[in-house]
């Protein structure tokens, strides 16, 4: 155990102290936050204030609501539309466009024009269309003595309540939509982590094979100790990085929410003007909150951690073993050995995307039992309350799969890591696996 601990410390400290680790740990969250805020930033940089003069010949509009970059004016109503076309750039402080509303009927608003020397963009046009449609909708309902509630009652929103029959608790509330969302999130998280950590282990193995420092270490430890120490050490590096990322992301998101608060408010106002009803939104939010209250997050988080660690240990040992088979100076050789493992992970994510829509299917059952697919598939169906014996058997098989792959990978790794410039044949590989020395 002491030797394994020494390997863990070596793997951890040699990577944490690297300048690349510090740069990637700090720049990673900045990149992610910048990537999410980049559309908002470019939108703000790419838009400017628009002052629009309204010429309303219908008399239906007395005022129009402004936004943060679009302002309306009903001044100079005594001028004709032809006169406005000639003078709107010089009137007051100058206008960017003319909103011309001819003598229209509220039911048939044809002929409305947005006149300008330069096109104002699709967002400005959509905003104007939405607020005009809201105004005309209100006029039409008032003319027919119809309220918005009466219109909504013509097509009521149908919501089905999920109820599960259990042996111990009788009836139990459930929510298929929330369970599907949680399943997707957990499955994709483990999928991404397996790829990132697998690549990290692969690079670590190739670095040691290139520098040949492993020749000193491998003479005094067993294959299982070597593999276990390397996997845990690199896993702790990744875990440290993810913890720091989580803290920095929360900090950056808090700052970003304050900086872009006005823009977020404008987006909410735009959505409100596009016809979304507040009652429907509040009802959906209430149902979502109620559904979340019936989910056992403690069990879900604990099982997620188990499958996260089990999947990482299993695939990390395989990545280390197959990369050690590759020649240290041949990049195509590395890709050839790693390709099957990458395909296993991709197949697992495809199966996960299928079984969240049918968590009781035979595919879901067998995918939860196979150690190569269970780390991604099983967390995705946990919110759907599969049988406890199925989860227990899945955990047992994954544990056995991790121990077996680490043991066998250690044997391959111990021999292959010391071989340079030689192509390894299948017969030699099988001999290493069954070698008892």
C-alpha positions in Angstrom: 0.0 0.0 0.0 2.9 2.3 0.8 4.3 1.9 -2.7 0.9 2.6 -4.3 0.6 5.7 -2.2 4.1 6.9 -3.4 3.0 6.4 -7.0 -0.2 8.4 -6.4 1.7 11.3 -4.9 4.2 11.3 -7.7 1.5 11.3 -10.4 -0.4 14.0 -8.6 2.4 16.4 -7.7 4.3 16.1 -11.0 1.2 17.2 -12.9 -0.2 19.8 -10.5 3.1 21.7 -10.4 3.3 22.0 -14.1 2.7 25.5 -15.6 0.3 24.0 -18.1 -1.9 22.7 -15.3 -2.2 26.2 -13.7 -2.8 27.9 -17.0 -5.5 25.4 -18.2 -7.1 25.4 -14.7 -7.5 29.2 -14.8 -8.1 29.7 -18.5 -10.6 26.8 -18.7 -13.5 28.5 -16.8 -12.7 31.8 -18.4 -13.1 30.1 -21.8 -16.3 28.4 -20.9 -17.9 31.5 -19.4 -16.7 33.6 -22.4 -18.1 31.1 -24.8 -21.5 31.3 -23.2 -21.5 35.1 -22.9 -19.9 35.7 -26.3 -23.2 35.9 -28.1 -24.5 38.4 -25.6 -21.3 40.4 -25.8 -21.3 40.5 -29.6 -25.0 41.3 -29.6 -24.3 44.3 -27.4 -21.3 45.4 -29.5 -23.2 44.8 -32.7 -26.3 46.8 -31.8 -26.8 50.6 -31.3 -29.7 52.7 -30.2 -32.4 53.0 -32.8 -34.7 56.1 -32.8 -37.8 55.5 -34.9 -40.4 58.1 -35.8 -43.9 56.6 -36.2 -46.4 57.9 -38.8 -49.7 56.4 -37.9 -52.6 57.1 -40.3 -54.9 54.5 -38.7 -55.0 56.2 -35.3 -54.9 52.8 -33.7 -51.6 53.3 -31.9 -51.0 56.1 -29.4 -47.7 54.8 -28.0 -45.3 51.9 -28.4 -43.1 50.4 -25.7 -39.4 51.2 -25.9 -36.6 48.7 -25.3 -33.0 49.3 -24.3 -31.9 50.1 -27.9 -35.2 50.9 -29.7 -37.1 54.1 -29.1 -40.3 55.3 -30.7 -41.5 58.9 -31.2 -45.0 60.0 -32.4 -43.8 63.6 -33.0 -44.4 65.6 -36.2 -47.8 64.0 -36.9 -48.7 67.0 -39.1 -46.1 66.0 -41.7 -47.1 63.7 -44.5 -45.2 60.5 -45.2 -43.5 62.0 -48.2 -42.3 64.9 -46.1 -41.0 62.6 -43.4 -39.0 60.6 -46.0 -37.1 63.8 -46.9 -36.7 65.2 -43.4 -36.6 62.3 -40.8 -32.7 62.3 -40.8 -32.7 66.0 -39.7 -35.7 66.2 -37.5 -35.0 66.7 -33.8 -31.7 64.9 -33.2 -32.2 62.7 -36.3 -34.1 59.4 -36.7 -32.9 56.1 -38.0 -36.1 54.9 -39.6 -39.8 55.7 -40.2 -42.5 53.2 -39.0 -45.3 53.9 -41.5 -48.7 52.6 -40.5 -51.4 53.2 -43.2 -55.1 53.3 -42.5 -55.5 49.6 -41.7 -58.1 47.4 -40.1 -57.0 45.7 -36.9 -57.9 42.3 -38.4 -56.0 42.9 -41.6 -52.8 44.9 -40.9 -51.5 45.0 -44.4 -49.1 47.7 -45.8 -47.1 48.5 -42.7 -43.5 49.6 -43.7 -40.2 50.2 -41.9 -38.5 52.9 -44.0 -34.8 53.7 -43.7 -31.7 54.3 -45.7 -30.0 51.3 -44.1 -31.5 48.0 -43.0 -31.9 47.9 -39.2 -31.6 44.2 -38.7 -33.9 41.2 -38.0 -34.0 41.7 -34.2 -35.4 45.2 -34.5 -37.9 44.2 -37.1 -39.1 41.3 -35.0 -39.4 43.5 -32.0 -41.6 45.9 -33.9 -43.7 43.2 -35.4 -44.3 41.6 -31.9 -45.4 44.8 -30.2 -47.7 45.8 -33.1 -49.3 42.3 -33.1 -49.8 42.6 -29.3 -51.6 46.0 -29.7 -53.8 44.7 -32.5 -54.6 41.5 -30.7 -55.8 43.6 -27.7 -57.9 45.8 -30.0 -59.5 42.8 -31.7 -60.4 41.1 -28.4 -61.9 44.3 -27.1 -64.0 44.7 -30.2 -65.3 41.2 -29.9 -65.6 41.4 -26.1 -63.3 38.4 -25.7 -60.8 38.1 -22.9 -57.4 36.3 -23.1 -58.6 33.7 -20.6 -61.5 32.8 -22.9 -59.1 32.3 -25.8 -56.8 30.1 -23.7 -59.8 28.0 -22.7 -60.4 27.0 -26.3 -57.2 25.0 -26.2 -56.5 24.0 -22.6 -53.1 22.8 -21.6 -53.2 19.1 -20.8 -50.8 17.9 -18.1 -50.6 14.2 -17.2 -49.5 13.4 -13.7 -47.1 10.5 -13.4 -47.9 8.0 -10.6 -45.8 4.9 -9.8 -47.2 1.9 -8.0 -44.6 0.6 -5.5 -44.6 -2.4 -3.2 -43.5 -0.6 -0.1 -44.9 2.9 -0.5 -48.1 2.3 -2.5 -48.5 5.2 -5.0 -45.6 7.5 -5.6 -45.5 10.7 -7.6 -43.0 10.9 -10.5 -42.2 13.2 -13.4 -41.0 11.7 -16.7 -39.8 15.0 -18.1 -37.6 15.8 -15.1 -36.3 12.2 -14.9 -35.4 12.3 -18.6 -33.5 15.6 -18.2 -31.6 14.4 -15.1 -30.8 11.2 -17.0 -29.4 13.1 -20.0 -27.3 15.4 -17.7 -25.7 12.6 -15.7 -25.0 10.4 -18.8 -23.4 13.2 -20.7 -21.3 14.3 -17.7 -19.8 10.9 -17.3 -19.3 10.6 -21.1 -17.3 13.9 -21.2 -15.3 13.0 -18.1 -14.3 9.6 -19.4 -13.0 11.2 -22.6 -11.1 13.9 -20.8 -9.6 11.7 -18.1 -8.9 9.0 -20.6 -6.9 11.4 -22.7 -5.1 12.6 -19.6 -4.0 9.1 -18.7 -3.0 8.5 -22.3 -0.7 11.5 -22.3 0.8 10.5 -19.0 1.7 7.1 -20.3 3.2 8.4 -23.5 5.2 11.0 -21.5 6.7 8.3 -19.3 7.4 6.0 -22.2 9.2 8.8 -24.0 11.3 10.0 -21.0 11.9 6.4 -19.8 11.6 7.4 -16.2 9.3 4.5 -15.7 12.2 2.1 -15.9 13.3 3.2 -12.4 9.8 2.8 -10.9 8.6 -0.4 -12.5 11.4 -2.5 -11.0 10.1 -2.2 -7.5 6.3 -2.4 -7.7 3.7 -4.9 -8.8 1.7 -4.3 -12.0 -1.6 -3.8 -10.0 0.1 -1.3 -7.7 1.5 0.6 -10.6 -1.8 0.8 -12.5 -3.8 1.7 -9.4 -1.4 4.4 -8.3 -1.3 5.9 -11.8 -5.1 5.9 -12.2 -5.8 7.3 -8.8 -3.1 10.0 -9.0 -4.2 11.3 -12.4 -7.8 11.1 -11.3 -7.0 13.3 -8.3 -5.4 15.8 -10.6 -8.6 15.9 -12.7 -10.7 16.1 -9.5 -8.7 19.0 -8.2 -9.1 20.8 -11.6 -12.8 20.2 -11.6 -13.2 21.6 -8.0 -11.3 24.7 -8.9 -13.3 25.0 -12.1 -16.5 24.8 -10.2 -15.5 27.6 -7.8 -14.3 29.8 -10.6 -17.3 29.2 -12.8 -19.7 30.2 -10.0 -17.6 33.3 -9.4 -17.5 34.3 -13.0 -21.2 33.6 -13.5 -22.1 35.8 -10.6 -20.1 38.6 -12.0 -21.5 38.1 -15.5 -25.1 38.1 -14.2 -24.5 41.5 -12.7 -22.7 42.9 -15.7 -25.4 41.6 -18.2 -28.4 42.1 -15.9 -29.9 44.8 -18.2 -29.6 42.6 -21.3 -31.2 39.6 -19.5 -34.1 41.8 -18.5 -34.6 42.9 -22.1 -34.6 39.3 -23.2 -37.3 38.5 -20.6 -39.4 41.4 -21.8 -39.0 40.3 -25.4 -40.2 36.8 -24.5 -43.2 38.3 -22.6 -44.2 40.3 -25.7 -44.1 37.3 -27.9 -47.4 36.0 -26.5 -46.2 33.8 -23.7 -48.8 33.8 -20.9 -47.7 34.3 -17.4 -50.2 31.8 -16.0 -48.9 29.0 -18.2 -45.3 29.8 -17.2 -46.0 29.9 -13.5 -48.0 26.6 -13.8 -45.0 24.9 -15.5 -42.6 26.2 -12.9 -44.8 25.0 -10.1 -45.1 21.6 -11.6 -41.4 21.4 -12.1 -40.7 22.4 -8.5 -43.2 19.8 -7.3 -41.7 17.1 -9.4 -38.2 17.9 -8.1 -39.4 17.5 -4.5 -40.3 13.9 -5.1 -36.8 13.0 -6.5 -34.3 11.4 -4.1 -31.3 13.4 -5.0 -29.2 11.8 -2.2 -29.5 8.4 -3.8 -29.0 9.8 -7.3 -25.8 11.7 -6.3 -24.3 8.8 -4.4 -25.0 6.4 -7.4 -23.6 9.0 -9.8 -20.4 9.2 -7.8 -20.0 5.4 -7.8 -20.6 5.1 -11.5 -18.4 8.1 -12.2 -15.5 6.5 -10.3 -16.1 3.0 -11.6 -16.3 4.2 -15.2 -13.1 6.2 -14.8 -11.2 3.4 -13.1 -12.2 0.9 -15.8 -11.5 3.0 -18.8 -8.4 4.7 -17.4 -6.8 1.3 -16.9 -7.7 0.3 -20.4 -6.3 3.6 -21.9 -3.1 3.1 -20.0 -2.7 -0.4 -21.2 -3.4 0.1 -24.9 -1.4 3.3 -25.1 1.6 1.4 -23.6 1.4 -0.9 -26.6 2.0 1.9 -29.1 5.3 3.1 -30.4 6.5 6.2 -28.6 7.2 8.0 -31.9 4.2 7.0 -34.0 1.0 9.1 -33.5 -1.0 7.0 -35.9 -0.1 3.9 -33.9 -1.6 5.5 -30.8 -4.8 6.4 -32.6 -5.1 2.8 -33.8 -5.0 1.4 -30.3 -7.2 4.0 -28.7 -9.9 3.9 -31.4 -11.7 0.8 -30.0 -12.0 2.4 -26.5 -13.3 5.6 -28.0 -15.9 3.7 -29.9 -17.0 1.9 -26.7 -17.6 5.2 -25.1 -19.5 6.6 -28.1 -21.6 3.4 -28.3 -22.5 3.9 -24.7 -23.6 7.4 -25.2 -25.8 6.4 -28.1 -27.4 3.6 -26.0 -28.0 6.1 -23.2 -29.8 8.5 -25.6 -32.0 5.6 -26.6 -32.8 4.1 -23.2 -33.9 7.3 -21.5 -36.9 7.1 -23.8 -37.5 3.4 -22.9 -35.9 2.8 -19.5 -37.7 -0.6 -19.2 -36.5 -2.0 -22.5 -34.2 -5.1 -22.8 -31.5 -2.8 -24.2 -31.6 -0.7 -21.1 -31.4 -3.9 -18.9 -28.4 -5.4 -20.6 -26.6 -2.1 -21.0 -26.8 -1.6 -17.2 -25.1 -5.0 -16.6 -22.2 -4.7 -19.1 -19.3 -2.9 -17.3 -18.2 -1.1 -20.5 -21.7 0.6 -20.9 -23.1 0.7 -17.4 -21.1 3.8 -16.2 -22.9 5.9 -18.8 -26.2 4.1 -19.2 -27.1 3.2 -15.6 -27.0 6.8 -14.2 -29.3 7.9 -17.0 -32.1 5.4 -15.9 -31.7 5.8 -12.2 -34.3 8.6 -12.1 -36.8 6.2 -13.6 -36.6 3.9 -10.5 -35.3 0.6 -11.9 -35.4 -2.4 -9.6 -33.0 -2.3 -6.7 -31.6 -5.8 -7.6 -30.8 -4.6 -11.1 -28.8 -1.6 -9.7 -27.0 -3.8 -7.2 -26.1 -6.4 -9.8 -24.9 -3.6 -12.1 -22.6 -2.2 -9.3 -21.2 -5.6 -8.5 -20.4 -6.3 -12.2 -18.8 -2.9 -12.6 -16.6 -3.4 -9.5 -15.5 -6.8 -10.8 -14.9 -5.3 -14.2 -12.7 -2.6 -12.8 -10.6 -5.0 -10.8 -10.2 -7.4 -13.7 -9.3 -4.7 -16.2 -6.9 -3.0 -13.8 -5.2 -6.4 -13.0 -4.9 -7.4 -16.7 -3.9 -3.9 -17.8 -1.2 -3.8 -15.2 0.4 -7.0 -16.7 0.3 -5.5 -20.2 1.5 -2.2 -19.0 4.5 -3.5 -17.1 6.0 -5.3 -20.1 4.8 -3.0 -22.9 6.0 0.2 -21.3 9.6 -1.0 -21.5 9.5 -2.0 -25.1 10.8 0.6 -27.7 10.8 0.5 -31.4 9.1 -2.9 -31.7 5.7 -3.8 -33.0 3.8 -6.0 -30.6 1.9 -9.0 -31.9 -1.2 -10.6 -30.5 0.6 -13.7 -29.5 3.0 -11.7 -27.3 0.1 -9.8 -25.8 -1.7 -13.0 -24.8 1.5 -14.4 -23.3 1.8 -11.2 -21.1 -1.8 -11.6 -19.9 -1.3 -15.1 -18.6 2.3 -14.7 -17.4 2.5 -15.5 -13.6 5.8 -14.0 -12.9 
